[in-house]
Amino acid sequence: ETIRKAIDRHELAPNGVKVVAGVSGGADSVALLRALHQLGIPVTVAHLNHQLRGAESDADERFVRELAEELNLPVVVKRAAVHEMAGNSGLSIEMVARQARHDFFAEFENSVIALAHHADDQAETFILKLARGAGAEGLGGMPYYQEIGPIGLIRPMLNIPRTKIIEWLTANGFEWREDASNTDETFLRNRVRHTILPLLEKELNPNIRETILRTMDILRQEQEWMDGLVDGDLMLDARAPLAARRRGLRKWLFEQGAESADFDAVDKILALMDAGEGSSVFELNKRQRVVVEYGAPRFEHVGQASLPAQAWTLTIEKGTGWRKDHGKGAGILPAEASFDAGKVGDSPIEVRGYRPGDRIAPIGMEGSRKLQDILTDQKIPRAQRPAVPVVVCRSEIIWIPGYRTARGWEVDGKNGIAVHVRVE
C-alpha cells in the first residue's frame, strides 16, 4: 500500500505507460517486482548480467528468469562484459556498469524504469555527498521521478526503510539472492551502511535516518522553488548575490549539456567572467569546456563543431503495425515511427527544425511539454538544437525523432493501418 500511495501521489505510472522493473535478484528489487505484481500493475522484468561475479552472476540471472516465469511476466535479459569494457575504456567498473544499465534501459521505448532505491539508500547518499561536499541539489537526494536522456526512472520505494522490505519478504516466504560484495566494507557505501549510520544512531540520534530524510525533502523542495526563480542570465550580473549567480551559472551549464558542474568549477568560471579581460578557457572535462571572452561564457564540446540547421530526408509509406522509435535520444538519426493512418488522413506530414514555444504531448505522459524542456533534459546544447528534427502534421508536433511520438496518433494494434515515417 505504501508503494501504491507513492505511485499515485507522484504520478509515476499514468495510464498507458509501460512499466519495466529493473531486477537484480536482490531483496530490494525482488520486493519491488512482487509488490508491483500484487498491485496488478503490468510489468516487464529487465535483468542486466554484469558478468562481474562469474557463476554467482549467472545464478542471479537464472533466479530472475525463474521468478519472472513464476509470476507469468515477460522478461528481458542482457549480458555486458563490464570488466572488459572498463579495461578498454580506462573508466572505473562502477561508471561502466552504470552506463551499461542506462544503455540497457534505453532500449525500452515509451516506458518508465522502476528502480528499487529505498529510504536507507537516500540516507547513505546524503552522508556520502555531505562528506564529499555538496549543495542543496546534491543533498536533496534521488527524486521519485527522473529523466536521464531518453530514460524515465521511477523510484516508488524511496520512503520505505530496508528493514521493512526484509520483514515483508520474510513474512511472505519470498526468496531473494544475496550479493556478498554488499557486506564488503572496502566499498565506502557499505562502510556508511554498516558502520557510520549505526554509530550515528547509537551515539547521536536514534532517529537519524528519519531526520536525514526529512532534511532531504526540505532541501529538494527548496531547490525546486529556487530554480524556478533564477534565470541563467543572472550569472552575468556582477551586482547579483553570489549564491544566485552560482545557481544561474549551474543552470546554464546543464542547459548546454554539461556532464557535471561542481562547486569549484562554477566558482572558477565566475572568476574568469568577473575578470572580464581577453579570452580564457576552463576545461570541465576531456570532452567539454567553457570559453570566457570579455566576461561572457560560451560552452563548447571539445573537437566538435556546433551543428548548423540542416535539411532532412523524410520517407513516408503506408502499411500496418507499429515501427518503434529507437529512443536513443532526440535527434539521433536515422529514426522510424508509425502513426494511425486514419488520424493522418490526407494531411501532409512534414519535418522542420525546432522553434521557440514548440510543445508536444508525449505518448505515455500526461499533458504536454515544452520542447525546450525536453531538449534540456536530454542535455542537448543550445548550439546543437537546430540539428534536432521535428515532425508535424496539421501544425501539431507528432514526433521528435529519437525521443517519442505524440499521444493520440498511435496505431491500433499489430494489424492497424499505419503511416510509417523515416527521418535521416
NORTAMO-V933036 format. One record per backbone hydrogen bond with DSSP energy under -1.0 kcal/mol. NH is the residue of the N-H (numbers start at 1). CO is the residue of the C=O. If there is no record, write none. Layout:
nh=NH co=CO
nh=NH co=CO
This chain:
nh=5 co=1
nh=6 co=2
nh=7 co=3
nh=8 co=4
nh=9 co=5
nh=10 co=6
nh=12 co=7
nh=17 co=14
nh=18 co=110
nh=20 co=112
nh=21 co=44
nh=22 co=114
nh=23 co=46
nh=30 co=26
nh=31 co=27
nh=32 co=28
nh=33 co=29
nh=34 co=30
nh=35 co=31
nh=36 co=32
nh=37 co=33
nh=38 co=34
nh=39 co=35
nh=40 co=37
nh=41 co=36
nh=44 co=19
nh=45 co=74
nh=46 co=21
nh=47 co=76
nh=49 co=78
nh=56 co=53
nh=58 co=54
nh=59 co=55
nh=60 co=56
nh=61 co=57
nh=62 co=58
nh=63 co=59
nh=64 co=60
nh=65 co=61
nh=66 co=62
nh=67 co=63
nh=68 co=64
nh=69 co=65
nh=70 co=66
nh=71 co=67
nh=73 co=68
nh=76 co=45
nh=78 co=47
nh=80 co=49
nh=82 co=50
nh=82 co=80
nh=85 co=81
nh=86 co=82
nh=87 co=83
nh=88 co=84
nh=89 co=85
nh=90 co=86
nh=96 co=92
nh=97 co=93
nh=98 co=94
nh=99 co=95
nh=100 co=96
nh=101 co=97
nh=102 co=98
nh=103 co=99
nh=104 co=100
nh=105 co=101
nh=106 co=102
nh=107 co=104
nh=108 co=105
nh=109 co=107
nh=112 co=18
nh=113 co=152
nh=114 co=20
nh=115 co=154
nh=119 co=160
nh=122 co=118
nh=123 co=119
nh=124 co=120
nh=125 co=121
nh=126 co=122
nh=127 co=123
nh=128 co=124
nh=129 co=125
nh=130 co=126
nh=131 co=127
nh=132 co=128
nh=133 co=129
nh=139 co=135
nh=140 co=136
nh=141 co=138
nh=146 co=153
nh=148 co=151
nh=149 co=377
nh=151 co=148
nh=153 co=146
nh=154 co=113
nh=155 co=144
nh=158 co=155
nh=160 co=157
nh=165 co=161
nh=166 co=162
nh=167 co=163
nh=168 co=164
nh=169 co=165
nh=170 co=166
nh=171 co=167
nh=172 co=168
nh=173 co=170
nh=174 co=169
nh=177 co=25
nh=182 co=179
nh=183 co=180
nh=184 co=181
nh=187 co=184
nh=191 co=187
nh=192 co=188
nh=193 co=189
nh=194 co=190
nh=195 co=191
nh=196 co=191
nh=197 co=192
nh=199 co=195
nh=200 co=196
nh=201 co=197
nh=202 co=198
nh=203 co=199
nh=204 co=200
nh=205 co=200
nh=208 co=205
nh=211 co=207
nh=212 co=208
nh=213 co=209
nh=214 co=210
nh=215 co=211
nh=216 co=212
nh=217 co=213
nh=218 co=214
nh=219 co=215
nh=220 co=216
nh=221 co=217
nh=222 co=218
nh=223 co=219
nh=224 co=220
nh=225 co=221
nh=226 co=222
nh=227 co=223
nh=228 co=224
nh=230 co=226
nh=234 co=231
nh=235 co=232
nh=236 co=233
nh=237 co=234
nh=240 co=237
nh=245 co=241
nh=246 co=242
nh=247 co=243
nh=248 co=244
nh=249 co=245
nh=250 co=246
nh=251 co=247
nh=252 co=248
nh=253 co=249
nh=254 co=250
nh=255 co=251
nh=256 co=252
nh=258 co=253
nh=266 co=262
nh=267 co=263
nh=268 co=264
nh=269 co=265
nh=270 co=266
nh=271 co=267
nh=272 co=268
nh=273 co=269
nh=274 co=270
nh=275 co=271
nh=276 co=272
nh=280 co=292
nh=282 co=290
nh=284 co=288
nh=285 co=288
nh=289 co=300
nh=290 co=282
nh=291 co=298
nh=292 co=280
nh=293 co=296
nh=294 co=278
nh=296 co=293
nh=298 co=291
nh=300 co=289
nh=302 co=287
nh=304 co=301
nh=315 co=422
nh=317 co=420
nh=319 co=418
nh=321 co=416
nh=329 co=402
nh=331 co=401
nh=332 co=329
nh=335 co=423
nh=337 co=421
nh=339 co=419
nh=340 co=409
nh=341 co=417
nh=344 co=340
nh=345 co=341
nh=347 co=344
nh=350 co=392
nh=352 co=390
nh=358 co=355
nh=360 co=369
nh=363 co=405
nh=365 co=362
nh=369 co=360
nh=371 co=358
nh=374 co=370
nh=375 co=371
nh=376 co=372
nh=377 co=373
nh=378 co=374
nh=379 co=376
nh=380 co=375
nh=384 co=381
nh=387 co=384
nh=388 co=385
nh=390 co=352
nh=391 co=399
nh=392 co=350
nh=393 co=396
nh=396 co=393
nh=398 co=391
nh=399 co=391
nh=400 co=404
nh=403 co=400
nh=406 co=398
nh=407 co=361
nh=409 co=406
nh=413 co=411
nh=416 co=413
nh=418 co=319
nh=419 co=339
nh=420 co=317
nh=421 co=337
nh=422 co=315
nh=423 co=335
nh=424 co=313
